[in-house]
Amino acid sequence: MNRRFSSRALFALGFVLIIGVNIAVLSGVALNRSGTPEAEISLTERELPLSWQWVKENSGVALQLTWRIISQDKESTHYNRWGTPAWFNADKLEELGFKIDSYLRSEDQKFGSRRFVAKQVFLVLENDGELYQEAVRRAELFLEKKQEAVRLNSGDEKLRDEFERAEQQLQRERMSASRLFALDAGLDPKELREKYQDKTRYIITKGVVQPGYMYTKEREEIFGLIKEISKERIHVPLEFRKTLETALARNKVTSSEERPPRYQVKLAYGCRLEPWIVSVQKLRADSQL
């Protein structure tokens, strides 16, 4: 009898916990979407591709917010999210509350040996702005450099391969690469919104940052790293799945050729700086977005 009662009690407790968690989640969603959205921005498949986790989990459809950075190295044409943004220097870390002097005073000068504490801050993402234009400009200059090298050494197969890769890089930047770039960070979202007022171009959201450190015989350097941005995986409501699936069925690419975006999504950010999908629209095959 006691065992039976205990099992029932545990089942009831688990059921109550599940209900409680669901209520808390739904309440948070409702709160986030109450009132006027903090931002409404239109993104395409370039910035919101289908999440690979959809296939893995097979429990729904989701899009993955894809953002990039512009590095300090002006010769670089790689803009993945794992590097150091050009603007994320020691001064910015100090502004975010990190005590840089304590890192530099450490007697242990070996790269990667320090324990850096991560911190939640507010991040600004810019869509189709100056940072994206800089990425295109760098790709153009890189192509020109490789083209000149081929002109001077027309028989060099390695240089020809590099030229072709530079062509593909520029095509990718112009046609399919994400135009969403991390632009700034701060501790006060209201101050950031005052600075970046266009709510159709700038997203303000939560994220986690951390100092990085490099030491050589010549110098030592402290820089900032963006570890993650919250709510990058965005659920697609059932009402928009038919439109999305129809768009995805068009213009499938099986070669290395770049493909223009097939759909556009209007994304809203609420008072908790969390996103949700407002609409999904199919794009024409010749779309320039």
Long-range contacts (C-beta under 8 A, 24 or more apart in sequence): 28-272, 29-276, 31-270, 31-271, 31-272, 32-270, 32-271, 32-272, 32-274, 32-276, 33-268, 33-270, 33-276, 34-270, 34-271, 35-270, 35-271, 37-199, 37-268, 37-269, 37-270, 38-193, 38-199, 38-204, 38-269, 38-270, 38-271, 38-273, 39-199, 39-200, 39-202, 39-203, 39-204, 39-268, 39-269, 40-199, 40-200, 40-266, 40-267, 40-268, 40-269, 40-278, 41-127, 41-199, 41-200, 41-201, 41-203, 41-266, 41-267, 41-269, 42-200, 42-264, 42-265, 42-266, 42-267, 43-127, 43-180, 43-264, 43-265, 43-267, 44-261, 44-263, 44-264, 44-265, 44-283, 44-289, 45-247, 45-261, 45-262, 45-263, 45-264, 46-176, 46-177, 46-178, 46-179, 46-261, 46-289, 47-127, 47-178, 47-179, 47-180, 48-234, 48-265, 48-267, 50-248, 51-233, 53-233, 60-235, 60-236, 61-235, 61-236, 61-241, 61-244, 62-233, 62-234, 62-235, 62-236, 63-233, 63-234, 63-236, 63-265, 63-277, 64-232, 64-233, 64-234, 65-180, 65-229, 65-231, 65-232, 65-233, 65-234, 65-275, 66-178, 66-180, 67-125, 67-178, 67-180, 67-181, 67-182, 67-229, 68-135, 68-177, 68-178, 68-180, 68-181, 68-182, 69-181, 69-182, 69-226, 70-131, 70-134, 70-135, 70-181, 74-138, 75-138, 75-142, 76-138, 77-135, 77-138, 77-139, 77-142, 77-166, 77-169, 79-135, 79-177, 79-181, 81-182, 81-226, 84-212, 84-223, 84-224, 84-225, 85-182, 85-224, 85-226, 87-183, 87-184, 88-185, 88-209, 88-223, 88-224, 88-225, 88-226, 89-223, 89-224, 90-222, 90-223, 92-185, 92-224, 93-211, 93-222, 93-223, 93-224, 95-186, 95-187, 96-121, 96-185, 96-186, 96-187, 96-209, 96-224, 97-187, 98-211, 100-211, 100-222, 103-211, 103-213, 103-222, 104-220, 104-222, 109-215, 109-220, 110-215, 111-213, 111-214, 111-215, 112-213, 114-213, 116-210, 116-211, 116-212, 116-213, 117-210, 118-208, 118-209, 118-210, 118-227, 119-208, 119-209, 119-210, 120-206, 120-207, 120-208, 121-185, 121-186, 121-187, 121-206, 121-207, 121-208, 121-209, 122-185, 122-186, 122-187, 122-188, 122-189, 122-192, 122-204, 122-205, 122-206, 122-207, 122-273, 123-182, 123-184, 123-185, 123-204, 123-205, 123-206, 123-207, 123-209, 123-226, 123-229, 124-182, 124-183, 124-184, 124-185, 124-186, 124-192, 124-196, 124-202, 124-203, 124-204, 125-180, 125-181, 125-182, 125-183, 125-202, 125-203, 125-204, 125-205, 125-229, 126-180, 126-181, 126-182, 126-183, 126-196, 126-201, 126-202, 127-179, 127-180, 127-201, 127-202, 127-203, 128-179, 128-201, 129-179, 129-181, 129-183, 129-201, 131-181, 131-183, 132-179, 132-181, 135-173, 135-177, 135-181, 136-170, 136-173, 136-174, 139-166, 139-169, 139-170, 139-173, 140-170, 142-166, 142-169, 142-170, 143-167, 143-169, 143-170, 168-256, 168-258, 171-258, 172-258, 175-258, 175-259, 175-260, 176-258, 176-259, 176-260, 176-261, 182-226, 182-229, 185-209, 185-224, 185-226, 189-273, 203-269, 203-275, 204-269, 204-273, 205-229, 205-230, 205-231, 205-269, 205-273, 205-274, 205-275, 206-230, 206-231, 206-273, 230-273, 230-274, 231-274, 231-275, 234-267, 234-275, 234-276, 234-277, 235-276, 235-277, 236-277, 236-280, 237-277, 240-277, 240-279, 240-280, 243-280, 243-281, 243-282, 244-280, 246-282, 247-280, 247-282, 247-283, 250-282, 250-285, 251-285, 260-285, 260-286, 260-287, 260-288, 260-289, 261-287, 261-289, 264-289
